[in-house]
Amino acid sequence: MPRLHGKISHISLYKFCFDLFRKLGVGEDDAKVIASHLVTANLRGVDSHGAFVRIPHYVAAVREGSINLKPRVELVKDSPSMALLDGDRGFGLVIAMKATDLAISRAKKYGTCIVGVKNISHVGMLAYYTLKMVQDKVVGLAATNSAACVVPWGGSKPVLGTNPFSIGFPVDGDLSIILDMATSVVAAGKIVVYASKGERMPEGWALDKFGKTTTDPQAYLDGGMLLPFGGYKGYGLCLSVDILAGILTGSPNSLGVPGGWAAQGGFIAQAVDVSFLRPYEEYRSEMIELIRLIKSCPPAEGFKEVLLPGEIESRTYRIRLEEGIPVYEEPWSRLSEVGRDLGVPMPELL
């Protein structure tokens, strides 16, 4: 069983992340973006994309030269409602945020904007970008493709990535709807979390390298494969994201994306300003009514309530903001090694 090492405040974790990336050679503004992104993932309970899981991989990628600390980000193509960026192998968390900000600003002026990005590293938790978009009262889409680890429906060899996407619909604060999902049954990073905790994963998530169903996370990590969610329908979405974020942006498809936990294919962000279609307050009123209708739906047997996409993460965020972020021994130990190596002391636990 996993051993809980303690809890850490989001403020302490942010400072540690910021200090560590500064020591690594990341610029001040970029280090703030990276630290904010990682801590937000942990606060929302998306620990697979948080500091303890991702930092060791990001640091290793920088040292290997696969992440460029001083990229020359280029606006390759530009029009009022579409743009393409070349990230020059920079930190995906930073460059994808630049693309998102550009999409928002253009959407505010022209109604909608799509920004594609190629040549980047891992972009992290996609909800980070759609959360930013709903804060600016625009409907947001973010999608990315990743290295092949998912079998196509009916196949026995990995051809597609987990290829996640996120859609955000603005309302008010916690009422905003944030869908963030892999098109595989589960994000690969979540299996890492299960492995680090010493837990079995649910059946139906993955196959081992011999194509047999397994609940052992290590069997997946040792050359196994993920399954698409929802059978052929999930496979269709998985393929669509590979085309949308990969081929459309001039990035590799999943089979061409390098392996590794810091690698990524392409990224795409779209923002739609609601007020170009109808008055925002009318939209907001109808969204609140729709949410009321969904939340008032009687729960089925075995359920306590009907939840909205992103509602669990929003609740987890509030709890961890107040009570702290859980820390487990193995991830803490791995991060401690990185901190010692860079001369950054580990933060105190609560």
N, C-alpha and C positions, 0 to 999 in steps of 0.2 A: 504493500500500500504506500502511496505517496506520503511524505512527511512534510507537514506545513512548517516552514522555517519561521514564519511570523507575518507581519503586515508592514507595508511601507506607505507613507503619505505620498500623494501625487506630486506635492511640491518638492519633496526630497528626491523622488525619482526623476522629475524633470531636471533638477539641478545636476544630478549625476549624469544624465544623458547629455545635457548641454556641455558640461565640462569635458566629458569623454570625447565627444566629437570635435570639440575645439582642440583638444590635445592631439587628436588624429590628424588635424590640419584643415578641418572644415571651417569655412568662414562663419562669422558670428551670426549673420542673418539666416544662413542655411542651417546652422546648428540649432537655432531656435525652432525652425520649421520641423526638422527631424525629431527633436525632443518632444515637441508638442504632439506630433503625429503618433509616436510610439506610446506616449503616456495616455493619450486619448484612447488608443486601442485597448490598453490594459484597463482603463477606467470602464470601458464599455463591456468588459469581459471577453473581448476578442484577443485572448492572450497569445494565440497563434501568430498574431501580427504585432505583438507588443515588444517591449524592451528586452525581456529576458530571453525570448526565443530568437529575435532578429538581430540584436546587436553583435553577437559573436560572428554571425555570417556576414554582416555588413563590413565589420572590421577586417575579416579575412579577405573579402573581395577587394577592399582598398589596397591591402598589402600585396595581393596578387596582381594588381593593376587592372582588374576588370571594372572598377569604379574609378572614374576620373574626378579628382577633387577640385579641379579648376577647369570645368568644361566651358567651351565657347558655344553657348546655346544659340542656334541660328533659326531665324524665321525663314523657312525655305519657301513657303507659298503663303500668300495673304490675300484676303478679300474681306469685305465687311462681315460676311457671315460664315466664313471658313478660313482656317489657317492650319499650317503644318509646321511643327517644330522639329529640329534635329537636336537631341539632347547631348550629343558628343560624349556618351557614356557616363553622364553625371548621375548624381543621386536621384533616383526616380521619385522619391518622396518630395523632393524640392521642385523638380522640373514638372511633374504632374500637377503640383499646386500652381505653378506659373501658368500652365495650360488652362487650369480651372478658372483662375482669376481673369485670364484673357477672355474665356468663353462668357463669363458673367458680365464683364464690362461691355463686350460687344452685344450681348443679348439685351442689355439695358438700352442700348442705342438703336439696334436694328431688329429686335424682337427675338432672334435666336442666333446661336453661333455654335459651330462644331469645330473643335480643335483636336487635331491628331498629333501624336508624338512618336517619333522613332528614335532608336539608338539610346535607350535608357536602361537603368537597372530597376530593381524591384520597387514597385510603386506603393506597396503596403496595403492598408485597409481602405477599400474603395469608399466606404461610408464617410471617410474623412472629407472627401471631395464633395459628395452630395450633401453632407451636413453644412458645408460652407455655402453651397448653392441655395439651400432652403433658407438659410439665415438671410440671404439677399433677396428672398421672395421670388426665386426662379425655380422652375422644375428642372431637375438635374439628372443627367445620365453619365455614368463613368463605366468604362469597360477596359479589360486588358486580357491579353493571352499569355500563356506561360508554357514552359517546357512540357513535352509530351509525357504524360503519366496516366492518361485515361484511355480506356479502350472504347472504340466506337460501338454503338449498339450492334450486337451480333458478332463483334470482332474478338480476337484473342491477343492482340498486340497493341501497346499504347501508340496512339496516333495524335491525340489531342491533349491539351493542357486542362487544368482545372477551370480555366477561362471564366473568371467571375465577372459579374456586372452589378452595378448598384443604381437604383432609381430613387430619387427623393422628391416628395411632394410637400411644399411648404404649407404650414397651417400656423400654429402658435407653439413655439418651444417644443415641449415633449409630445405635442399632438402631431407634429410633422411626421409623415410616413417615410421611413427609410428602409427600403429593401436592399439588402446586400448579401449576395449569395454566389457561391461557386456553382458552376453547371455540372460539376461532378457531385456525387452524393455528399461529399464533405471536402473542405479545403485541406490540402496536404499538410499545412501547418498545424491543423488540429490533431492530426495523428502524431506529430512530434510532441505535442502537449501530453497526449495520452502516454506516449513512451517515456517522457520525462517524469511522469507521475507513477509509472509502473502499473498502469491500469490497462485492462482489456478494452478494446474498442467495440462498438456495436457490430453485430453481424450484418453483412450486406454492404459494407463500406468499401471493402478492398479484396483483391486477390493476391496471393503470394506469387513468386516468380515462376511457379509451375502452373499458374492459372487456377488455383484452388482457393475457395473462399477461406478467409482467415479473420480471426479477431485479435491476432497478435500484432500490435503496431510495428514491432521490429521486423516482422515478416514482410510488411509493406516496404519499410525503409531499406530492406536488403534486396531491392530489385522487384518489388511487387507492383501492382497496378490498381488504379481507382476505377470505379464504375460511374457512368453518367447517372445523374438523378432522373427519376421518372421515365426510365426506359428510353424508347425511341424519341420521345418528346424532349427530354433533357439532352439527348445526343444532338438533336437538331439545333437547340439553343447553343450548345457547346461549340458546334461547328460554326454557327453564325457569329459568335464572338471572335472566333479565330480569324474569320474573314474581316469582320468590322474593325477590330483593333490591330490585327496583323497585316493581312494582305492590303487592305485599303490604305493604310498609312505608310506602306512601303517597308514594313517590318517583316521579319520572318514568320512563317506559320509555326505552329507548336513544335513540329519536328525539327525546325531550324533554330529554335531557341536553345541556348546552351543550358546544360543542367546546372544545378546549384541553387541554393536558397536565396541568393541575391540577384538572380537573373530574371529577366522579363523580356517579353516580345515587344509589342507596341501598346499604346494607351490612347484612348479617345474620350473626350469630354464634350457634352452638349448641354447648353443652358437654354431654357425657353422662358421668356418673360411673360408671365400670366397676363399682365396688364395690356399686352398687345392684342390679346384675344378677347378679353372681357375685363370689366372693372374688378380689381383684386378683391375688394370687400364682398362682392357677389360670389366670387369663387370661394373665398374663405368661409362664408356662411354655408354654402352647400357642402363643403368639405367637413365642416363641423357636424352638420346634420348626418352626413354619411357615416362619419365615425361614431356618432351616437347610435345610429341604427345597428352598426356592426357590434358595438360593445354591449348593446342591450339584447342581442341575440341569445336565447337560452343555450347554455353549454350542453354539449352531448355527453353521454355517459362516459365517465373517466376523465372529464375536463372540468376545471373549476371556472374558467372564463374563456371568452374569445379574445385572442390577442391580435394586435396589429403588427405588421412588419416593423421591426426595430424597437418594439415596446419592451421586450426583455432587456435589450442592451441599454435602453434609456433608464430603466429601473436600476440595473446593475451600476450604471454610471453614478446615479445619486447615492447609492449605498456605499460604493467604494470611495466616492468623494468625501464622505463623512467618516467611514470606518477604516479606510485604508485598502490598499491593493494586496491580496494574498501573495505570498512568496513561498515557493517550494524549494527544498534543499538542493536538488540537482541543478535546476536553472540558476539558482543563486550562486552556487559554486562555480558554474561555467562563467557567469558574468563577473564574478570576483577575480577570476584568472585574467580576464580581459582588462579589468580595472587595474590590477596590480601591474600588468605588463605596460600599461600606458601611464602609470603613476597617478591614477585617479582613485582616491579612497572610496570605498563603498559607503553608501549612506546608512544612517542609523535606522533601525526598525522601530516601529511604534511599540 
